[in-house]
Amino acid sequence: MSRDILRTYRSLIRRPTFFFAVVITMALGIGANSAIFSVIDAVLLKPLPYPGGDRLMAIFESSPQQHLFRFPVAPGRLEEWNRMNQTFTGIAGAYVENQADTSGPLPEKLACAKVSPRFFSVLGTPPLLGRGLNPEEEVFNGPAAAVISERLWSRRFNRDPQVLGMMLRFADQGYPIVGVVPDSFRFPSDTVDVWIRANLPPVVMRARDARYYAAVARVRGVFDNDD
């Protein structure tokens, strides 16, 4: 076998153009297969980075009459689904807005995820520090609170364990930091710095055409209770 390999190698060396064409073709083939496997691994094989990730489902609105399929969810409809469904332990949603934080020496633009009630309980990731938003903080005009990303904690606060209780300020509202979530927690976007309540008034909750929540639901397990 070694003589066959050596003979093949000498034959290729005598024809360098063909030799390099073979090498490039093999490299492209290996690279394409690696890229395809990486996509399949990330999308189909690797579990979601949340506890019980196999029970999480993306939820969309659809309206065949309006030719809308896999569309974001209206906040009011999301709350209706929570009241009516018997399949999920909870359904939550979020959308992202850039806001200027003025709590530091200079204003800084942060990506803020505005979240619905049950958001942190549906996704289920334990925080690195503190907690997620509690039910009182999730309702309209409830107490202000913010959960920050591990990236922001490292960059802005130098991973200070005393960060809980420090303030962020958006417009004229102060938000005490109540928790820090790990870097693996990236819903609804990889760029989110801060999670705060979506403070939506009743008129918005009644609007069924205001569709902007990226929604996620947790499928009820065998041992989940009915409350």
C-alpha positions in Angstrom: 0.0 0.0 0.0 2.8 2.4 0.8 4.2 1.9 -2.8 0.8 2.7 -4.2 0.6 5.9 -2.2 4.2 6.9 -3.2 3.4 6.1 -6.9 0.2 8.2 -6.7 2.1 11.1 -5.0 4.9 11.1 -7.7 2.2 11.1 -10.4 0.5 14.1 -8.9 3.8 16.0 -8.4 4.6 15.5 -12.1 1.3 17.4 -12.9 1.2 20.2 -10.4 -1.8 21.9 -11.8 -3.9 18.8 -11.4 -2.3 18.2 -8.0 -3.4 21.6 -6.7 -6.9 21.2 -8.2 -7.3 17.9 -6.3 -6.1 19.5 -3.1 -8.4 22.5 -3.4 -11.4 20.3 -4.3 -10.8 18.1 -1.3 -10.4 21.2 0.9 -13.6 22.7 -0.4 -15.4 19.4 0.1 -14.2 19.0 3.7 -15.0 22.7 4.5 -18.5 22.4 3.1 -19.2 19.2 5.0 -17.8 20.9 8.2 -20.0 23.9 7.7 -23.1 21.8 7.1 -22.4 19.7 10.2 -21.9 22.9 12.3 -25.3 24.2 11.2 -27.0 20.8 11.8 -25.3 20.5 15.2 -26.3 24.0 16.3 -29.9 23.8 15.0 -30.9 20.1 15.3 -28.5 18.2 17.5 -27.2 20.5 20.2 -29.9 21.1 22.9 -31.0 24.7 23.6 -29.0 26.3 26.4 -31.9 26.4 28.8 -33.1 23.8 31.4 -35.5 21.4 29.8 -34.7 23.0 26.4 -36.4 20.1 24.6 -39.7 21.4 26.1 -39.4 24.9 24.7 -41.2 25.9 21.6 -41.3 29.0 19.5 -44.8 30.4 19.1 -46.1 32.5 16.2 -49.3 34.1 15.0 -50.7 33.3 11.6 -53.5 34.7 9.5 -54.2 33.1 6.2 -56.7 35.9 5.3 -53.9 38.5 5.7 -51.2 36.1 4.3 -49.3 36.2 7.6 -47.4 33.1 8.6 -44.9 32.7 11.5 -45.6 36.3 12.6 -44.7 37.9 15.9 -47.4 37.7 18.6 -49.6 40.6 19.9 -49.1 41.0 23.7 -52.9 40.8 24.3 -53.2 37.6 22.4 -50.3 36.1 24.3 -52.1 36.7 27.6 -55.3 35.2 26.1 -53.3 32.1 25.1 -51.9 31.8 28.6 -55.4 31.9 30.1 -56.9 29.4 27.7 -54.1 26.8 26.9 -53.7 23.5 28.7 -50.6 22.4 26.8 -48.0 24.8 28.1 -47.0 25.7 31.7 -46.6 29.2 30.4 -46.1 31.4 27.3 -43.9 34.5 27.4 -42.6 37.1 24.9 -40.1 39.8 24.5 -39.0 42.5 22.0 -35.8 44.6 21.9 -35.4 48.3 21.9 -32.2 50.3 22.1 -32.3 52.8 25.0 -29.8 55.3 26.4 -28.7 54.5 30.0 -27.7 57.7 31.8 -26.6 56.2 35.1 -22.9 56.5 34.3 -20.6 59.4 33.6 -21.7 59.3 29.9 -24.9 58.0 28.3 -24.5 54.5 26.8 -26.8 52.8 24.3 -28.0 49.5 25.6 -30.1 46.8 24.0 -33.1 46.4 26.2 -35.4 43.4 26.0 -38.9 44.3 27.1 -40.4 41.2 28.5 -43.9 39.8 29.3 -45.0 38.2 32.6 -43.6 34.7 33.2 -40.6 35.4 30.9 -37.9 34.1 33.3 -39.9 31.2 34.7 -40.7 30.0 31.1 -37.1 30.0 30.0 -36.0 28.6 33.4 -32.3 29.6 33.4 -30.9 30.1 37.0 -29.3 33.5 37.3 -25.6 33.9 38.2 -26.6 36.5 40.8 -29.9 37.5 42.3 -33.1 36.6 40.5 -35.4 37.3 37.6 -38.3 39.7 37.7 -41.0 38.8 40.3 -44.7 38.9 39.6 -45.1 42.3 41.1 -42.4 43.7 38.9 -44.0 42.2 35.7 -47.3 44.0 35.8 -48.2 47.4 34.3 -46.7 50.3 36.4 -45.3 47.8 39.0 -42.0 48.4 40.7 -39.0 48.9 38.3 -36.3 46.3 38.1 -33.6 45.2 35.7 -31.8 41.9 35.0 -28.5 42.4 33.2 -26.4 40.1 31.0 -23.1 38.6 32.1 -21.4 40.6 29.4 -22.6 43.9 30.7 -21.8 42.8 34.3 -18.2 42.1 33.2 -17.8 45.2 31.0 -19.5 47.8 33.1 -19.3 46.5 36.6 -16.1 44.5 36.5 -18.0 41.4 37.8 -18.6 43.1 41.1 -20.6 40.7 43.3 -22.2 43.8 44.9 -23.9 44.8 41.7 -27.4 43.9 42.9 -29.1 47.1 43.9 -27.0 49.4 41.7 -29.1 51.5 39.3 -29.6 51.8 35.6 -31.5 54.8 34.3 -33.6 55.0 31.2 -35.3 58.3 30.5 -36.4 59.5 33.9 -36.9 56.1 35.4 -34.4 54.3 37.6 -34.1 50.5 37.5 -32.4 48.7 40.3 -30.4 45.6 39.2 -32.0 42.5 40.7 -30.2 39.8 38.8 -27.4 38.8 36.4 -28.0 36.0 33.8 -25.3 33.9 32.3 -23.9 34.5 28.8 -25.8 31.4 27.5 -29.1 33.3 28.1 -29.6 35.2 24.9 -33.4 35.4 24.2 -34.7 37.1 22.2 -31.4 38.3 20.8 -27.7 37.7 21.1 -27.1 41.4 21.7 -29.4 42.0 24.7 -27.7 43.8 27.6 -30.7 44.3 29.9 -34.1 42.7 30.5 -36.9 44.9 31.9 -40.7 44.8 32.0 -42.7 45.6 28.9 -44.8 48.3 30.6 -47.7 48.1 28.2 -50.9 50.0 29.0 -54.4 48.5 28.7 -55.0 50.1 25.3 -52.0 48.3 23.8 -53.1 45.0 25.4 -56.4 45.3 23.6 -54.8 45.9 20.2 -54.7 42.6 18.3 -52.8 44.0 15.3 -49.8 45.2 17.4 -47.7 42.1 16.8 -44.1 42.4 18.1 -43.4 39.8 20.7 -41.0 37.0 19.9 -42.8 34.3 21.9 -41.7 31.1 23.5 -43.7 28.5 25.4 -42.8 25.6 27.8 -44.6 22.3 27.1 -46.3 20.9 30.2 -44.4 17.9 31.6 -45.8 14.8 33.2 -45.2 16.0 36.7 -46.2 19.6 36.3 -49.3 20.6 38.3 -52.2 22.4 36.8 -51.9 25.7 38.5 
